[in-house]
Every structure is written in C-alpha cells, then in structure tokens.
Amino acid sequence: MNKLSIERKAQVIKVLCEGNSIRSTARITDTAINTAVKILREVGASCMEYQDKAMRNLTCKNIQCDEIWSFCYAKEKNVPEDKKGQFGYGDVWTFTAVDSDTKLVPSWYVGLRDPESAFEFMNDLSRRLANRVQITTDSHRVYLNAIEDAFGADIDYAILVKHYGKPDQGYDSKYSPAQCISAEAKRVSGYPDLSKTSTSYVERQNLTMRMNMRRFTRLTNGFSKKIENHMFAVALYFMHYNFVREHKSLATPYPRTPAMAAGLTDHIWTIEEIVNLI
C-alpha cells in the first residue's frame, strides 16, 4: 500500500479545515475517500490528545459558554427503533467555552444537551484553569448545578437572559429565529462584572463552526455518519482554530492565533505541524 507524504496529508487536512466534505476533499486532493477518512481519524485523534495536554494552567479571566446542535447517522425523528436512545444516533450537542480576551477555546465536549454532559464539560473546564474566572452562559438550566458542582464557590457566574419577540410567519420563519428585543444580565454566584456579561463571542464561534465543518452545515447530506469521526472532526477544527488560524481581533501588535495570545505557543502553526502530531 502506498504511504502518503506529509505534504499530501497536509493538503487533505487543509481542504477539510476549509469546510469541505469528505467526498469533495477526496475529489479536490485526488485521494481515495477511505484514505481521507483515515487521515481525519489519525490527525483528529492526535489533535485531541495534544490539546488535552496543552490546555492546562490557563490564565483566562472571562469565559463564555454555549452549546451547538448537530446530528449523527440520522435526525432524531428518523432514527430506527433498534438504535433509539443510543448516543451517536440522532441529536448531538457540542458544548464550547471561549475566552473573550484571547478568543481561545480551552474546552469542548460532545454529548447530549442534558445535565450529565454539562457536568462533564464544566468539570473538564475547571481542571484547565489556573485562577478564578467569570463565566457567562445563557439561561439553559443544566449549567446551574454543573457550574456549582465543578467550581463550588470559587467562581463569578452570571447568566444572560434574552427576550424575543413573536416569530415571523411564513416559510422563512423556520430558519430565521425571532428577533431579540432585550437582554438582561443576572448574577448567579460570586461577584461577576455584569458589564462583561455577554455570549456574543461564543455565539459567533457557533457560526464559525458551521462555516468550517461540513458536518455542521444545515440542510445537506454532509452530516456525520459515525460519532467517532464527528469527534475527530471537532478536535481537528479546534486545533486549526486555536493554533493555525490568525484571529483578526488579535492582529495588534502583530498577527496572532488564540493559542499565541494565551501563551501556549510562540508562533503560528502550519498544517504540516498538525499532521506531524501523528
């Protein structure tokens, strides 16, 4: 069997990171589909392991958390009876945390939108932080107990409650949410600075995920078929986002990535460096 060079593997990874599906990546790079999947799995596993070790003792100060929906195998309503209730079939939610200063994503968790997943996510986040932080979430109730269990009293926690008007009528209303007419910051625990209570950065991160991972694009057949590949794709995405992609808000005094701003690396990584993690 022919062994692909680092350059060929990097080409596959670069095309995937630009939001292409597995099949389009295979066509663009003249690579077999199974080979492209194998590269994704190898590199994704390496990215997961590397970030798990690197994201430690972080000095973040202001973190925003949210969750984003996707599905695997089939939409929840179309899951066969023999697979209902099994994780990896139907709805899949990805919890994310974003540091509003460095734009770093220090932690994420792929699971369900339930208390157990929120608990695992918040406990993972707490183990990566070196100091007391302020956390902002929306009003989803699963965060309340999860944050208390993970951080105890050593947290400044506030929620942002958004109020929406009546949804628009018509065909477009299914994909266009109702207009947000007001937002109210509420203290939950500690002494959060309510002027910094926002979920704008993490919600913008949700959009970036949908634009850069074909698996998250709505109304296509590019959704994940296997939950393992879905997790590897998410790990690869965050590796590229944190270490490779320059963030425009961090361009001063020189171009930087979130990992550089957080002090995790001293240079902008290349795709070849990611592939070499294997």
N, C-alpha and C positions, 0 to 999 in steps of 0.2 A: 504494500500500500504506500502511495506517495505521501510524504510528510510535507505539509505546507511550511513555508518560511515564515519568519516573524513578520515580514512585510506584508505577506498575503493575509495572515491572520489579522494584522492591524487594519488592513483595508476592510475586511469583513466587519470588524468591531466599529470602525469609524462610520460605515454606512448604517449599521444598526443604531448607533447613537444619534444619527440624524433623523430618526423617526421612521425608518423603513421597516417593512415586514420581513419575515424570514425569506419568503419566496422572492420578493423584489431584491433583497440583498443578494440572494443566490444568483439572480439574473445579472445584476449590476457587476458583481465581482467574478462572474463566471465560475461559481463554486457550487458543488452539489448541495442540495437542501440539507441532507443529513450531516454533511460536513459543517455547514453554517450553524446548525443546532448544536453540534458537538463543541464547536469553538465557543458559542454562547455559554454553554454549560461549564466548560473548563474555566473560562475567563470570569464568568459570573461568580463561580464558587471561590475563586482566588480573590475577587474584589470584596466578597462578603467577609472572608477571613481577614484580609488586610485591614479593612475599615473597623472590624470588631476590635482589633489590637490597637490601631492608631487613634481611635476616638476615645481617649482616656484622659482624665485630669483636665478637662476642658474648662476654660475660664469664661464661659458665656454668662451674660448678665440678664438678657431679656429674651425669652423664648416664646414662640407662638406654636400652638399645636392644632392639628386638624386631621381629618380622615377623608380619603377619596375612594369612590366606588369604582369597581370594575367587576367582571365576572369571568369564570373559567369553565371550560367544557361546554356550558350552555347557560342561558339565562335561567334564573331561579324557577320561573314558571314552566320551563321546558325540560327540567332535569328529570330523567327517568325514575320511576318509583324505586328501583333497586339501588339508586345512588343518592336518593334524597337524604339529607341530614349528614352527609359525608363532606368534610372540608375539602375544597378543591373542585366541588361540583356546584355551580351556581354563584351566588354573590360572594365577592372577595373584597375586603376593605384594606387599604394601606394607611396606617397611621404615620404621620410625619411630624417632626419637630424642626423648626427653623430658628436660628439665632438671628434676630433682627439687625444686629450690628455687623456681623461678618457674613451673613447670609448662608452660613454653614448649616448643613443638615446632619446633626450629630447622631440621630437615632431615627429608625423607622421600624415598623412591624407590620407584617402581612398576616391578616387574620379575619375575624368577623367583627361586626360592629356591636360587640357585646362587652359586658364588664370584664370577662376573663382576658380578652385581647387588650383592653385598655389597661388592665393591671400589669400585664407582661410588658407592654410598651412603656408605661411610666416607670416601672422598676428598672428597665434597661436604661432609660434616660437618666435616672437618678444616679446610677452607678458610673456614668460617664462624666459627671460634673464634679468640679473641684471646689465649688463655693455655692453659697446661697444665690438663688436666681429668682427672677419674676417670671411667672408663666401665665399666659393668656390663652384661653380656649373659648369656643362658642358655648352655648347653653346645653350641649348634649350631656345628659345626666351621668353617663358612665364615667366621666372624668372626675367627678366629685370624690367618690370613695377611692378611686385608683390613685389620685394625687395624694390624698391623705395617707393611704397605705404606703406609698413609695417614699414620700418626703417627710411625713409627720408634721411637726410644727416648723421645720426648717425650710419654709417656702413662703414666697409672697405670690399669692394666687388671686387672679381676677378673671371674670368671665365677661364677654361682650354679648349682650342680648340684642339681636336685631329684630326690628319690627317691619313687616312687609305689608304692602297694600294688597288690594284684590288682584288676582292674576288676570292677565289679558285673556280675552276669549278668542277662539279661532284655532286654526291648525298649528300656528307657530307657538301657541302658549304651552305646548307640551315640552318644548325645548328651551323656552325663554322664561326664566323664573320671574316671579312677581317683583316689582320694584321695591327696594329697601327705602323706607321713608324715614327711619330713625334708628339710632344705635345707642344703647345705654350700657355704660361700664359699671360693673358691680364688684365690690370687694368680697372675697370668699374667706381668705385666711391671710395672716401676716399683714404687711403694710405695703401693698402694691402701689406704684405710682399710676394713678388712673389716667393720667395724660398720655401714658405709654401703652395703655390697654388697646390692643389692635390685633386683628387677624389678617391684615392686608397682605403681609409678606407670605404667610403660609398658604393663603388662598391663591396668590399669584403662582406659588410653587405648584399648586394643583394644575393650573393651566399649563405650566411648563412641562409637567409630566405627561399630560395628554398630547402635547405637541411633539414630544420627543420619544414617546414609546407608542408604537403602533398598537400594542395590546390594549392601550387605554383609550384609543380613538372610538368614539361612539358611532353606531350605525355602519359598521363594517364587519367583515368576517375575519379581521386580523386579531381577534381576541385570543387569549391563551387557551390552549387545549389541555395542558398539563400544569399543575400548580407548581411543580419544581422548576420548570422553565420560566414561569411567571416570576418566581422569587429571584432567579438568577438574573433575569432582565432588569428587575428593580435594583438589585445590587450593582449591576453594571451602570445603570443610569446614574445612581447617586455617586459612584466613583468618578464618572465623567463629569458630573455637575460640580462635585466638591474639588477635584484635583486638576481637571483639564480645561474646563470651560471658563474663560475670563468673564467676570461679572462686571457689567457696565457701571454699577454703583460703587465699585471698588477701584475704579481706574485712576483715582488720585491717591498718592502722588505718582503711581506707576501701575500698569496693568497687573491685576492680581486675580487669583481664584479664591473662593471661600476658604479653602484649606490654607492658603498663604496668609490670608487675613487673620486666621485663627492660630497661626504659628505652628501648623502641622508639617509644613514643608517650606522650602526656600525658593522654589521655582515652579513654573507652570509645567505640569506633566505632559508628556506626549502619549499618544495611543500605544506606541511601541512599549513604553514603560509599563502600561497597564497589562499588555499581553505578556510581558516578561515576568509578571507576578506568578504566572503558572509555574 
